[in-house]
Amino acid sequence: MIPSITIALALLQWRPQYYALVLIGTVGVICLYAVVFMQAIIWGYLPVDDGYTFVSFSQWLPLVYALIFIFLKKRQAVVASSCIYGSFLISILINSYQERSLPAIEQKLPYLLHVVMSHPIYLAVFVAVSTLQMSFATAKLKAETADFDYLTNLANRRVATRVLEAALDAQKVGQQVCVGVVLVDVDHFKSINDQYGHGVGDRVLMQVAQLLKEDLADNDLAARWGGEEFLILLLSVSSSVEVAQRAEELRTCLAAYNHPNVGQVTASLGIASTTGGETTETLIARADAALYRAKQQGRNRVCGAEVSSTQLI
């Protein structure tokens, strides 16, 4: 077994890309060694001088099942472990039948019963642990994907709302100076779908999302708000002027990109910002009203929201 591990380490140094193959091969060799050793004990090829030696080995043997469940998929691990246990069980039954005429003190059955009775419990535990791990992994994946839009891989509306609420709460305690909201609507998107098909339309949305995300600071957030609308949260700005500048940069970036099969795709942007004293609903509503004016005034432009005492644009 030690030479096989040494060979595996040497192969990894020589060909690191074979990591998975070497890993499975090494585990396979260890499992084969344990199984062969156990079968040799059962059939008397390795005489056991005392019960302690046999019981001690059989107690370590479940580590073979552990290795199998770690490195194989659950279904494969169950099949492989069942086959190993089945080979032990068949050998034990046959051997016990052959030794039935021997004095009880010379029979191995009392020691072999430890394997027969305890190993199914080990297998049940490993299956249960593997099932729990899969359940936890699935739940984690669902939780992670629930926060992202499946098409654009941006944050979804729920996440954007949560982040905006947190930013507005931070303003109340003086931790956030200015919060800027930019609503982005892709111009004439229905015409793109009608003329080029929904597949092309989806690719346009994916590219728009990528362009929006690339042009943001680390503290900012781009989210898909719904359909062809995107929401940009500008949390690294300090004034309404900076919000307007950043929005214009986004509009210019989108208009400059040449989409395959479609060409130029522009967007209308509505912006609103606040230094405090405003709710999520009112801030979004003001940005949405500004977006409506941008589309009414000819599209491919940035429009600001109406102002009040606590509102910047």
C-alpha positions as CSV (number, residue, x, y, z in Angstrom):
1,M,0.0,0.0,0.0
2,I,2.8,2.4,0.8
3,P,4.5,1.9,-2.6
4,S,1.2,2.7,-4.3
5,I,0.9,6.0,-2.3
6,T,4.5,6.8,-3.2
7,I,3.8,6.2,-6.9
8,A,0.6,8.3,-6.7
9,L,2.5,11.3,-5.2
10,A,5.2,11.0,-7.8
11,L,2.6,10.9,-10.6
12,L,1.0,14.0,-9.2
13,Q,4.3,15.8,-9.3
14,W,4.8,14.7,-12.9
15,R,1.2,15.1,-14.2
16,P,-0.9,17.3,-11.8
17,Q,-3.9,17.2,-14.3
18,Y,-4.4,13.5,-13.4
19,Y,-5.3,14.5,-9.8
20,A,-8.8,13.0,-9.9
21,L,-7.6,9.8,-11.5
22,V,-4.7,9.4,-9.1
23,L,-7.0,10.1,-6.1
24,I,-9.6,7.5,-7.1
25,G,-6.9,5.0,-7.9
26,T,-5.2,5.4,-4.6
27,V,-8.5,5.1,-2.7
28,G,-9.2,2.0,-4.8
29,V,-5.9,0.4,-3.9
30,I,-6.4,1.1,-0.2
31,C,-9.9,-0.4,-0.3
32,L,-8.7,-3.4,-2.2
33,Y,-5.9,-4.0,0.3
34,A,-8.4,-3.9,3.2
35,V,-10.9,-6.2,1.5
36,V,-8.2,-8.8,0.5
37,F,-6.7,-8.7,4.0
38,M,-10.1,-9.3,5.5
39,Q,-10.9,-12.1,3.1
40,A,-7.6,-13.7,3.9
41,I,-8.4,-13.7,7.6
42,I,-11.8,-15.2,7.0
43,W,-10.5,-18.0,4.9
44,G,-7.5,-18.7,7.2
45,Y,-4.7,-17.6,4.8
46,L,-3.6,-15.2,7.5
47,P,-3.8,-17.1,10.8
48,V,-5.1,-15.1,13.7
49,D,-3.4,-15.9,17.0
50,D,-5.8,-14.0,19.2
51,G,-9.2,-12.4,18.9
52,Y,-7.9,-9.0,19.7
53,T,-5.9,-8.8,16.4
54,F,-9.0,-9.7,14.4
55,V,-11.4,-7.4,16.3
56,S,-8.9,-4.6,16.1
57,F,-8.7,-4.8,12.3
58,S,-12.4,-5.2,11.9
59,Q,-13.0,-2.0,13.9
60,W,-10.7,0.0,11.5
61,L,-12.3,-1.6,8.4
62,P,-15.3,0.8,8.3
63,L,-12.8,3.5,7.2
64,V,-13.0,1.8,3.8
65,Y,-16.6,2.7,3.7
66,A,-15.8,6.3,4.8
67,L,-13.3,6.7,1.9
68,I,-15.9,5.3,-0.5
69,F,-18.6,7.8,0.6
70,I,-16.1,10.7,0.5
71,F,-14.8,10.2,-3.0
72,L,-17.8,8.6,-4.8
73,K,-21.3,9.8,-5.5
74,K,-23.9,8.6,-3.1
75,R,-25.5,6.0,-5.4
76,Q,-22.1,4.6,-6.4
77,A,-20.9,4.6,-2.8
78,V,-23.9,2.6,-1.7
79,V,-23.4,0.1,-4.4
80,A,-19.7,-0.3,-3.8
81,S,-20.1,-0.5,0.0
82,S,-22.9,-3.0,-0.3
83,C,-20.8,-5.2,-2.6
84,I,-17.9,-5.1,-0.1
85,Y,-20.1,-6.0,2.8
86,G,-21.9,-8.6,0.7
87,S,-18.5,-10.3,-0.1
88,F,-17.7,-10.4,3.6
89,L,-21.1,-11.8,4.5
90,I,-21.1,-14.5,1.9
91,S,-17.5,-15.5,2.9
92,I,-18.4,-15.6,6.6
93,L,-21.5,-17.7,6.1
94,I,-19.7,-20.2,3.9
95,N,-16.7,-20.3,6.3
96,S,-18.9,-20.7,9.3
97,Y,-20.7,-23.6,7.6
98,Q,-17.4,-25.3,6.9
99,E,-16.2,-24.9,10.5
100,R,-19.5,-26.1,12.0
101,S,-17.8,-29.4,13.1
102,L,-14.9,-27.7,14.9
103,P,-14.9,-27.0,18.6
104,A,-16.5,-23.6,19.4
105,I,-13.1,-22.3,20.7
106,E,-11.5,-22.9,17.3
107,Q,-14.3,-21.3,15.2
108,K,-13.9,-17.7,13.9
109,L,-17.7,-17.1,13.9
110,P,-17.8,-15.3,17.3
111,Y,-15.3,-12.8,16.0
112,L,-16.9,-12.6,12.5
113,L,-20.3,-11.8,14.0
114,H,-18.8,-8.4,14.9
115,V,-18.5,-7.6,11.2
116,V,-21.9,-9.1,10.3
117,M,-23.7,-7.1,13.0
118,S,-21.8,-3.8,13.2
119,H,-21.0,-3.0,9.5
120,P,-24.6,-2.5,8.4
121,I,-24.9,0.1,11.2
122,Y,-21.8,1.8,9.8
123,L,-23.3,1.8,6.3
124,A,-26.6,3.2,7.5
125,V,-24.7,6.0,9.3
126,F,-22.6,6.8,6.2
127,V,-25.8,6.8,4.0
128,A,-27.5,9.1,6.5
129,V,-24.6,11.5,6.6
130,S,-24.3,11.5,2.8
131,T,-28.0,12.3,2.5
132,L,-27.7,15.1,5.0
133,Q,-24.7,16.6,3.1
134,M,-26.6,16.5,-0.1
135,S,-29.6,18.1,1.5
136,F,-27.5,20.9,3.0
137,A,-25.7,21.4,-0.3
138,T,-29.0,21.6,-2.2
139,A,-30.5,24.0,0.3
140,K,-27.4,26.2,0.1
141,L,-27.5,26.2,-3.7
142,K,-31.1,27.2,-3.6
143,A,-30.5,30.0,-1.2
144,E,-27.6,31.3,-3.3
145,T,-29.4,31.1,-6.6
146,A,-32.5,32.6,-5.0
147,D,-30.6,35.9,-4.7
148,F,-29.6,36.0,-8.4
149,D,-31.3,36.4,-11.7
150,Y,-30.9,33.2,-13.7
151,L,-30.3,34.9,-17.0
152,T,-28.0,37.8,-16.3
153,N,-26.4,36.5,-13.1
154,L,-27.1,39.8,-11.5
155,A,-28.7,40.3,-8.1
156,N,-32.5,40.1,-8.3
157,R,-35.1,42.5,-7.2
158,R,-35.3,41.1,-3.7
159,V,-31.6,41.5,-3.0
160,A,-31.6,45.0,-4.5
161,T,-34.5,46.0,-2.3
162,R,-32.8,44.6,0.8
163,V,-29.5,46.4,0.0
164,L,-31.3,49.7,-0.6
165,E,-33.2,49.4,2.7
166,A,-29.9,48.8,4.5
167,A,-28.3,51.8,2.9
168,L,-31.2,54.0,3.8
169,D,-31.0,52.7,7.4
170,A,-27.3,53.5,7.4
171,Q,-28.2,57.1,6.5
172,K,-30.3,57.4,9.6
173,V,-27.2,56.8,11.8
174,G,-24.8,58.8,9.7
175,Q,-23.0,55.9,8.1
176,Q,-24.1,56.6,4.6
177,V,-23.8,60.1,3.0
178,C,-25.6,59.7,-0.3
179,V,-27.7,57.0,-1.9
180,G,-28.2,57.1,-5.6
181,V,-30.7,55.0,-7.6
182,V,-30.6,54.5,-11.4
183,L,-33.3,52.7,-13.2
184,V,-32.2,51.5,-16.6
185,D,-34.6,50.5,-19.3
186,V,-33.4,49.0,-22.6
187,D,-34.9,51.0,-25.5
188,H,-37.2,49.3,-28.0
189,F,-36.5,45.9,-26.5
190,K,-39.8,44.5,-27.7
191,S,-38.8,45.3,-31.2
192,I,-35.5,43.4,-30.8
193,N,-37.4,40.3,-29.6
194,D,-40.0,40.6,-32.4
195,Q,-37.3,41.1,-35.1
196,Y,-34.5,38.8,-34.0
197,G,-36.2,36.4,-31.6
198,H,-36.1,35.9,-27.9
199,G,-32.8,34.1,-28.0
200,V,-31.1,37.2,-29.4
201,G,-33.0,39.3,-26.9
202,D,-31.8,37.3,-24.0
203,R,-28.2,37.7,-25.2
204,V,-28.7,41.4,-25.4
205,L,-29.9,41.5,-21.8
206,M,-26.9,39.4,-20.7
207,Q,-24.5,41.8,-22.4
208,V,-26.2,44.9,-21.0
209,A,-26.0,43.3,-17.6
210,Q,-22.3,42.6,-18.1
211,L,-21.6,46.2,-19.2
212,L,-23.5,47.7,-16.3
213,K,-21.6,45.4,-13.8
214,E,-18.2,46.2,-15.2
215,D,-18.6,50.0,-14.9
216,L,-19.5,50.0,-11.2
217,A,-17.5,50.6,-8.1
218,D,-17.1,47.8,-5.5
219,N,-19.7,49.2,-3.1
220,D,-22.3,49.7,-5.9
221,L,-24.8,47.1,-7.0
222,A,-26.4,46.2,-10.3
223,A,-29.6,44.2,-10.3
224,R,-32.2,43.0,-12.7
225,W,-35.4,44.8,-11.7
226,G,-37.7,43.0,-14.1
227,G,-38.0,42.4,-17.9
228,E,-35.6,44.8,-19.7
229,E,-35.3,47.0,-16.6
230,F,-32.2,47.1,-14.4
231,L,-31.6,48.9,-11.1
232,I,-28.2,50.4,-10.2
233,L,-27.6,51.3,-6.6
234,L,-24.8,53.9,-6.3
235,L,-23.5,53.7,-2.7
236,S,-20.0,55.1,-3.3
237,V,-21.1,58.6,-4.4
238,S,-21.1,61.7,-2.3
239,S,-23.4,64.0,-4.2
240,S,-26.2,64.2,-6.7
241,V,-23.8,65.6,-9.3
242,E,-21.8,62.4,-9.0
243,V,-24.9,60.3,-9.4
244,A,-25.8,62.1,-12.6
245,Q,-22.2,61.8,-13.9
246,R,-22.1,58.0,-13.2
247,A,-25.5,57.5,-14.9
248,E,-24.3,59.4,-18.0
249,E,-21.2,57.2,-18.1
250,L,-23.4,54.1,-18.0
251,R,-25.7,55.4,-20.8
252,T,-22.6,56.2,-23.0
253,C,-21.1,52.8,-22.3
254,L,-24.3,51.0,-23.3
255,A,-24.8,53.1,-26.4
256,A,-21.2,52.5,-27.6
257,Y,-21.5,48.7,-27.6
258,N,-22.2,47.0,-30.9
259,H,-24.3,43.9,-30.3
260,P,-23.9,40.9,-32.7
261,N,-26.8,40.8,-35.3
262,V,-28.5,43.8,-33.6
263,G,-26.0,46.6,-33.6
264,Q,-26.4,49.6,-31.2
265,V,-28.8,49.2,-28.3
266,T,-29.5,52.3,-26.3
267,A,-31.1,52.7,-22.9
268,S,-33.1,55.3,-21.0
269,L,-32.1,56.1,-17.4
270,G,-34.0,57.7,-14.5
271,I,-32.1,58.8,-11.5
272,A,-32.9,59.8,-7.9
273,S,-30.8,60.3,-4.9
274,T,-31.2,61.3,-1.2
275,T,-29.2,62.3,1.8
276,G,-31.8,60.9,4.2
277,G,-35.4,61.0,5.3
278,E,-36.7,58.9,2.5
279,T,-38.1,55.4,2.1
280,T,-37.3,52.7,-0.4
281,E,-40.7,53.1,-2.0
282,T,-40.5,56.9,-2.5
283,L,-36.9,56.8,-3.8
284,I,-37.7,54.1,-6.4
285,A,-40.9,55.9,-7.3
286,R,-39.0,59.1,-8.1
287,A,-36.5,57.2,-10.2
288,D,-39.3,55.5,-12.0
289,A,-41.0,58.8,-12.8
290,A,-37.6,60.2,-14.1
291,L,-37.3,57.1,-16.3
292,Y,-40.7,57.7,-17.7
293,R,-39.8,61.2,-18.6
294,A,-36.5,60.0,-20.3
295,K,-38.6,57.7,-22.5
296,Q,-41.1,60.4,-23.2
297,Q,-38.4,62.9,-24.2
298,G,-37.0,60.6,-26.9
299,R,-35.1,57.8,-25.1
300,N,-31.3,57.3,-24.9
301,R,-31.0,59.9,-22.2
302,V,-30.7,60.5,-18.5
303,C,-33.4,62.3,-16.5
304,G,-33.4,63.3,-12.9
305,A,-36.2,63.1,-10.4
306,E,-38.1,66.0,-8.9
307,V,-36.5,67.4,-5.8
308,S,-37.6,68.2,-2.2
309,S,-35.8,69.3,0.9
310,T,-34.2,65.9,1.6
311,Q,-33.8,64.9,-2.0
312,L,-30.9,65.8,-4.2
313,I,-32.3,64.9,-7.7
